């Protein structure tokens, strides 16, 4: 099993060396490490080259994480690819756990448990509401089982994901028009009709306080999450997928109306409207005419019922 590690990097100077060194401590070493520097204006590139970790560096100017990752996929020579964000950290047993589970199976994807990492190196468990409802490592999970887990609450840990390279290329790699949540979109396409594996042991630390992270744009993240679900729904004939779409549609509309611009609301409405219940449509028509009232109601609800987002 040969694993190509793909790391997109844009102005990740404060974190990239720690990220790379977490690869060098892997019990099961990767076949290669590919860093795609996407127009960094800080010292990221210098830090990568002086890290002491053997890496292949690609320099691009695409200003798009999906496109940067596709450059890494294009040149990868392993039979599996592993994704790692430039500010996240792998624990030493990550690739060993993955290789042991995937083995000689015909599974095409793998994901593992992880912790959140805060400023100052403080780790904490993922909140119970979005912890994966799966209690042991296993393989041969169905694609429909994945949407069931998501419907129950599931934090998608992209920095723990491995995908079979030939399957990724077969489905066309990342959709570069999917500006956010392209990880979920690719995962759904790769997994459709296939099997996947889950590693229960903690594999990575996911940094949640990174300044300027694209995942902090909650309105856009929810819109593109919904877009990924809708575009892949036909391959997942399960009530859980419809539930995910309904919940995301409602959330996308509410976020755009409460916190976004009129353009954000128009964009959300353009894909969410068919999945909004008729009774709710009436209220959206009313409140879109008086958005300040709805904003006050939504902000009150958030203070009373805070639930972490599952969208990275």
C-alpha positions as CSV (number, residue, x, y, z in Angstrom):
1,X,0.0,0.0,0.0
2,X,1.6,3.2,-1.2
3,X,0.2,6.5,0.2
4,X,0.6,9.9,-1.4
5,X,0.0,12.7,1.1
6,X,-1.5,15.9,-0.4
7,X,-1.2,19.2,1.5
8,X,-2.5,22.4,0.0
9,X,-0.8,25.4,1.5
10,X,-1.7,29.1,1.4
11,X,0.0,31.4,4.0
12,X,0.3,28.5,6.5
13,X,3.8,29.6,7.8
14,X,2.9,29.4,11.5
15,X,1.7,25.8,11.3
16,X,3.2,24.0,8.3
17,X,6.4,22.8,10.0
18,X,4.5,21.1,12.8
19,X,2.1,19.6,10.2
20,X,5.0,18.2,8.1
21,X,6.8,16.8,11.2
22,X,3.6,14.9,12.2
23,X,4.0,13.1,8.9
24,X,7.6,12.2,9.6
25,X,6.6,10.5,12.8
26,X,4.2,8.1,11.1
27,X,4.7,4.4,12.1
28,X,3.7,3.5,8.6
29,X,5.6,6.0,6.4
30,X,4.0,7.5,3.3
31,X,5.2,6.8,-0.2
32,X,5.5,10.6,-0.9
33,X,4.5,14.0,0.5
34,X,3.2,16.6,-2.0
35,X,2.9,20.2,-0.8
36,X,1.0,22.5,-3.2
37,X,1.9,26.1,-2.4
38,X,-1.0,28.2,-3.7
39,X,0.4,31.7,-4.1
40,X,1.5,32.1,-0.5
41,X,2.8,35.6,0.4
42,X,4.3,34.7,3.7
43,X,7.3,32.4,4.5
44,X,5.4,29.1,4.0
45,X,7.5,27.9,1.1
46,X,10.8,28.7,3.0
47,X,9.5,26.9,6.0
48,X,8.5,23.8,4.0
49,X,11.9,23.6,2.4
50,X,13.8,23.9,5.6
51,X,11.5,21.6,7.6
52,X,13.8,18.6,7.3
53,X,10.9,16.6,5.8
54,X,11.3,15.1,2.4
55,X,8.6,16.8,0.3
56,X,7.8,17.5,-3.3
57,X,6.7,21.1,-3.7
58,X,4.4,22.3,-6.4
59,X,3.9,26.1,-6.9
60,X,0.6,27.2,-8.3
61,X,-1.5,30.3,-8.4
62,X,-5.0,29.0,-8.5
63,X,-6.3,30.6,-5.3
64,X,-8.6,27.6,-4.9
65,X,-8.2,24.7,-2.4
66,X,-10.0,22.2,-4.6
67,X,-7.8,23.2,-7.6
68,X,-4.7,23.0,-5.5
69,X,-5.5,19.5,-4.3
70,X,-6.3,18.5,-7.9
71,X,-2.7,19.5,-8.8
72,X,-1.5,17.1,-6.2
73,X,-3.8,14.3,-7.4
74,X,-2.5,14.8,-10.9
75,X,1.1,14.1,-10.0
76,X,0.6,11.5,-7.2
77,X,2.2,8.2,-7.8
78,X,0.8,6.2,-4.9
79,X,-2.2,3.9,-5.0
80,X,-3.9,5.8,-2.2
81,X,-4.0,9.5,-1.4
82,X,-4.2,11.0,2.1
83,X,-5.3,14.5,2.7
84,X,-3.8,16.8,5.4
85,X,-4.6,20.4,5.8
86,X,-1.6,22.7,6.3
87,X,-2.6,23.6,9.9
88,X,-3.7,20.1,11.1
89,X,-1.6,17.4,12.8
90,X,-1.5,13.7,12.4
91,X,-0.9,11.3,15.4
92,X,1.8,8.7,14.8
93,X,-0.5,5.8,14.3
94,X,-2.8,7.3,11.7
95,X,-1.5,5.7,8.5
96,X,-0.8,2.4,10.3
97,X,-4.4,2.2,11.4
98,X,-5.6,3.0,7.9
99,X,-3.3,0.5,6.2
100,X,-4.3,-2.3,8.7
101,X,-8.0,-1.7,8.1
102,X,-7.9,-1.3,4.3
103,X,-5.4,-4.1,3.8
104,X,-6.5,-6.2,0.8
105,X,-10.1,-5.0,0.9
106,X,-11.9,-3.5,-2.0
107,X,-12.9,-0.4,0.1
108,X,-12.3,2.9,-1.7
109,X,-12.3,5.3,1.2
110,X,-11.3,5.7,4.8
111,X,-11.9,8.2,7.6
112,X,-10.9,8.2,11.2
113,X,-11.7,9.8,14.6
114,X,-10.0,13.0,15.6
115,X,-9.8,15.7,18.3
116,X,-10.2,19.5,18.0
117,X,-7.1,21.5,18.6
118,X,-7.3,25.0,20.1
119,X,-4.9,27.9,20.3
120,X,-2.0,27.1,22.7
121,X,-2.1,23.4,21.9
122,X,-5.2,22.6,24.0
123,X,-7.1,19.5,22.7
124,X,-10.7,18.7,23.3
125,X,-13.1,16.0,22.2
126,X,-15.6,16.7,19.4
127,X,-18.9,17.8,21.0
128,X,-21.2,14.8,21.7
129,X,-23.8,16.2,19.2
130,X,-21.4,15.7,16.3
131,X,-19.4,12.7,17.4
132,X,-19.6,9.8,15.0
133,X,-22.2,7.2,16.2
134,X,-19.9,4.3,15.5
135,X,-18.0,2.6,18.3
136,X,-15.3,0.5,16.7
137,X,-13.0,0.4,13.8
138,X,-14.5,-1.5,10.9
139,X,-14.4,-1.8,7.1
140,X,-16.9,-2.7,4.4
141,X,-19.3,0.0,5.5
142,X,-21.9,0.9,2.8
143,X,-22.3,4.3,1.2
144,X,-25.8,4.5,2.7
145,X,-24.4,3.9,6.2
146,X,-22.4,7.1,5.7
147,X,-25.5,9.3,5.2
148,X,-27.2,7.6,8.1
149,X,-24.2,8.6,10.3
150,X,-24.3,12.1,9.0
151,X,-28.0,12.4,9.7
152,X,-27.3,11.5,13.3
153,X,-24.5,14.1,13.6
154,X,-21.0,13.6,12.1
155,X,-18.0,15.9,12.0
156,X,-16.3,15.3,8.7
157,X,-12.6,15.0,9.4
158,X,-11.0,15.7,6.0
159,X,-7.5,15.5,7.4
160,X,-8.1,11.9,8.3
161,X,-9.4,10.9,4.8
162,X,-7.7,8.4,2.5
163,X,-9.1,7.7,-0.9
164,X,-8.2,5.1,-3.6
165,X,-6.4,7.1,-6.2
166,X,-7.7,5.4,-9.3
167,X,-11.3,5.8,-7.9
168,X,-10.7,9.5,-7.4
169,X,-9.5,9.9,-11.0
170,X,-12.4,7.8,-12.2
171,X,-15.0,10.3,-10.7
172,X,-13.1,13.4,-11.9
173,X,-11.3,14.4,-8.7
174,X,-12.4,17.6,-6.9
175,X,-15.1,19.9,-8.5
176,X,-13.2,23.2,-8.6
177,X,-16.5,25.1,-8.8
178,X,-17.4,23.8,-5.4
179,X,-15.6,26.6,-3.5
180,X,-16.5,25.2,-0.1
181,X,-17.2,21.6,1.1
182,X,-15.5,20.2,-2.0
183,X,-14.3,17.5,0.4
184,X,-17.8,16.2,1.1
185,X,-18.7,16.4,-2.6
186,X,-15.8,14.3,-3.6
187,X,-16.3,11.8,-0.8
188,X,-20.0,11.3,-1.9
189,X,-19.0,10.7,-5.5
190,X,-16.1,8.3,-4.6
191,X,-18.3,6.4,-2.1
192,X,-21.4,6.0,-4.3
193,X,-22.1,2.2,-4.6
194,X,-18.8,1.3,-2.9
195,X,-17.5,0.5,0.6
196,X,-15.4,2.4,3.1
197,X,-13.6,1.9,6.4
198,X,-13.7,3.8,9.7
199,X,-10.8,4.0,12.2
200,X,-12.0,4.5,15.8
201,X,-8.6,5.5,17.3
202,X,-7.8,9.2,17.3
203,X,-5.8,9.9,14.2
204,X,-5.5,13.6,13.9
205,X,-5.8,17.0,15.6
206,X,-8.1,19.4,13.7
207,X,-7.2,23.0,14.4
208,X,-10.4,25.1,14.9
209,X,-9.0,28.5,15.7
210,X,-6.9,29.1,12.5
211,X,-7.3,32.8,11.5
212,X,-8.8,33.3,8.1
213,X,-9.8,29.7,7.6
214,X,-12.3,29.3,4.7
215,X,-14.4,27.0,7.0
216,X,-15.2,30.1,9.1
217,X,-17.4,31.4,6.3
218,X,-20.4,29.6,7.7
219,X,-23.0,30.9,5.2
220,X,-20.9,29.9,2.2
221,X,-20.0,26.6,3.8
222,X,-23.6,25.7,4.4
223,X,-24.6,26.7,0.9
224,X,-21.9,24.5,-0.7
225,X,-22.7,21.6,1.7
226,X,-26.3,21.7,0.5
227,X,-25.2,21.9,-3.1
228,X,-23.0,18.8,-2.6
229,X,-25.9,16.9,-1.1
230,X,-28.4,17.8,-3.8
231,X,-26.0,17.0,-6.6
232,X,-25.2,13.6,-5.2
233,X,-28.7,12.7,-3.9
234,X,-29.7,10.4,-6.7
235,X,-26.9,8.0,-5.7
236,X,-28.1,7.8,-2.1
237,X,-31.7,6.6,-2.2
238,X,-32.2,6.8,1.5
239,X,-34.4,8.8,3.8
240,X,-31.3,9.9,5.7
241,X,-30.1,11.8,2.6
242,X,-33.4,13.5,2.3
243,X,-33.3,14.4,5.9
244,X,-29.8,15.9,5.5
245,X,-31.0,18.0,2.6
246,X,-34.0,19.3,4.4
247,X,-32.0,20.3,7.5
248,X,-29.3,21.9,5.4
249,X,-31.8,23.8,3.2
250,X,-33.5,25.2,6.3
251,X,-30.1,26.1,7.9
252,X,-28.8,27.7,4.6
253,X,-31.9,29.9,4.3
254,X,-31.9,30.9,8.0
255,X,-28.1,31.8,8.0
256,X,-28.3,33.8,4.8
257,X,-31.4,35.7,5.9
258,X,-30.1,36.3,9.5
259,X,-26.4,37.0,8.9
260,X,-25.9,37.4,5.1
261,X,-26.4,39.9,2.3
262,X,-29.4,39.9,0.0
263,X,-27.2,38.1,-2.5
264,X,-26.4,35.4,0.0
265,X,-30.2,34.9,0.6
266,X,-30.9,34.9,-3.2
267,X,-28.2,32.2,-3.7
268,X,-29.4,30.1,-0.8
269,X,-33.0,30.3,-1.9
270,X,-32.1,29.3,-5.5
271,X,-31.3,25.8,-4.3
272,X,-32.9,25.4,-0.9
273,X,-36.5,26.5,-1.8
274,X,-37.8,23.1,-3.1
275,X,-36.8,21.5,0.2
276,X,-38.4,24.0,2.5
277,X,-41.8,22.9,3.9
278,X,-44.8,25.0,2.6
279,X,-45.5,26.4,6.1
280,X,-41.9,27.6,6.4
281,X,-42.0,29.2,2.9
282,X,-44.8,31.4,4.1
283,X,-42.7,32.7,7.0
284,X,-39.7,33.2,4.8
285,X,-41.8,35.3,2.5
286,X,-42.9,37.4,5.4
287,X,-39.6,37.8,7.1
288,X,-37.6,38.4,3.9
289,X,-39.7,41.6,3.7
290,X,-38.9,42.4,7.3
291,X,-35.5,40.7,7.8
292,X,-34.5,42.6,11.0
293,X,-37.4,40.8,12.9
294,X,-36.3,37.4,11.8
295,X,-32.6,38.2,12.7
296,X,-33.6,39.0,16.2
297,X,-35.6,35.8,16.5
298,X,-32.8,33.6,15.1
299,X,-30.2,35.2,17.3
300,X,-32.4,34.6,20.3
301,X,-32.8,30.9,19.3
302,X,-29.0,30.6,19.0
303,X,-28.5,31.8,22.5
304,X,-31.0,29.3,23.8
305,X,-30.2,26.3,21.7
306,X,-26.5,26.2,20.6
307,X,-25.5,23.2,18.6
308,X,-22.1,22.9,16.9
309,X,-22.1,22.8,13.1
310,X,-21.0,19.6,11.4
311,X,-19.7,21.5,8.5
312,X,-16.1,22.1,8.2
